[in-house]
C-alpha cells in the first residue's frame, strides 16, 4: 500500500501472451521492410532521372557541335617579311583564274 495516498498502487499490466508480442514484432518488421523497399525504389527512380538528364545534355551538346561545324572555316594566308626593311604584309590569295605572272610575283 502506498502510505501517501492511502490506497494500494496499481499493479503493472501483465505482458500480453507470447503470440501477441511476436505478432506486433512481425508487423513492425514488415513495416520497416516496406519502408526500405519504398526508399530503394525512390532512389532508383531518382537515379534513372539523373541518368536520363545526363544523356539529354550529352545529345544536345553533340547536336549543337554538329550544327556549328559548318561555321568553322580555315582560310590559309601567307605573311611576307621584307629582309631589309622588316615590313610585314599579307600576300593576297589569288583565285584559280589567276595568271602565272600574278602568282609568281
MORA-V124835 format. One record per residue. N is the residue number from 1. RES is the residue in three letters. PHI is phi in radians with two decimals (999 if undefined). D_CENTER is the distance of its C-alpha to the mean C-alpha in Angstrom with 1 decimal. Layout:
N|RES|PHI|D_CENTER / N|RES|PHI|D_CENTER
This chain:
1|UNK|999|70.0 / 2|UNK|-1.52|68.3 / 3|UNK|-1.27|70.9 / 4|UNK|-1.21|69.1 / 5|UNK|-1.61|68.6 / 6|UNK|1.46|71.7 / 7|UNK|-2.46|70.1 / 8|UNK|-1.35|68.2 / 9|UNK|-1.24|64.5 / 10|UNK|-1.16|62.4 / 11|UNK|-1.35|61.6 / 12|UNK|-1.13|58.0 / 13|UNK|-1.16|56.5 / 14|UNK|-1.30|57.0 / 15|UNK|-1.08|53.9 / 16|UNK|-1.15|53.0 / 17|UNK|-1.11|53.9 / 18|UNK|-1.02|51.8 / 19|UNK|-1.19|50.5 / 20|UNK|-1.18|49.3 / 21|UNK|-1.25|47.3 / 22|UNK|-1.17|45.8 / 23|UNK|-1.10|44.8 / 24|UNK|-1.10|43.1 / 25|UNK|-1.07|41.2 / 26|UNK|-1.18|40.0 / 27|UNK|-1.12|38.9 / 28|UNK|-1.14|36.8 / 29|UNK|-1.13|35.4 / 30|UNK|-1.15|34.5 / 31|UNK|-1.13|32.9 / 32|UNK|-1.11|30.8 / 33|UNK|-1.11|29.8 / 34|UNK|-1.12|28.9 / 35|UNK|-1.11|26.7 / 36|UNK|-1.14|24.9 / 37|UNK|-1.14|24.4 / 38|UNK|-1.11|23.1 / 39|UNK|-1.15|20.6 / 40|UNK|-1.13|19.5 / 41|UNK|-1.14|19.2 / 42|UNK|-1.14|17.2 / 43|UNK|-1.14|14.7 / 44|UNK|-1.15|14.5 / 45|UNK|-1.07|14.1 / 46|UNK|-1.11|11.1 / 47|UNK|-1.10|9.5 / 48|UNK|-1.15|10.6 / 49|UNK|-1.15|9.3 / 50|UNK|-1.14|5.6 / 51|UNK|-1.11|6.6 / 52|UNK|-1.12|8.7 / 53|UNK|-1.10|6.6 / 54|UNK|-1.11|5.0 / 55|UNK|-1.14|8.7 / 56|UNK|-1.09|10.1 / 57|UNK|-1.11|8.7 / 58|UNK|-1.11|10.1 / 59|UNK|-1.16|13.2 / 60|UNK|-1.10|13.8 / 61|UNK|-1.12|13.8 / 62|UNK|-1.14|16.1 / 63|UNK|-1.14|18.4 / 64|UNK|-1.09|18.6 / 65|UNK|-1.13|19.7 / 66|UNK|-1.14|22.2 / 67|UNK|-1.26|23.6 / 68|UNK|-1.55|24.1 / 69|UNK|-1.03|25.8 / 70|UNK|-1.11|29.2 / 71|UNK|-1.32|29.3 / 72|UNK|-1.47|29.3 / 73|UNK|-2.37|33.0 / 74|UNK|-1.77|34.9 / 75|UNK|-1.97|38.5 / 76|UNK|-1.27|40.5 / 77|UNK|-2.55|43.3 / 78|UNK|-1.94|46.0 / 79|UNK|-1.85|46.9 / 80|UNK|-1.97|50.6 / 81|UNK|-2.08|52.2 / 82|UNK|-1.28|56.0 / 83|UNK|-1.19|57.4 / 84|UNK|-1.51|60.2 / 85|UNK|-1.73|58.8 / 86|UNK|1.41|55.0 / 87|UNK|-1.25|54.2 / 88|UNK|-1.85|50.8 / 89|UNK|-2.52|50.4 / 90|UNK|-1.70|48.1 / 91|UNK|-1.32|49.8 / 92|UNK|-1.21|49.5 / 93|UNK|-1.50|48.0 / 94|UNK|-1.78|50.6 / 95|UNK|-1.37|50.0 / 96|UNK|-1.20|51.3 / 97|UNK|-1.57|54.6 / 98|UNK|-1.35|55.6 / 99|UNK|-1.45|58.8 / 100|UNK|-1.14|59.3 / 101|UNK|-1.08|61.1 / 102|UNK|-1.10|58.1 / 103|UNK|-1.24|55.7 / 104|UNK|-1.23|58.0 / 105|UNK|-1.31|58.7
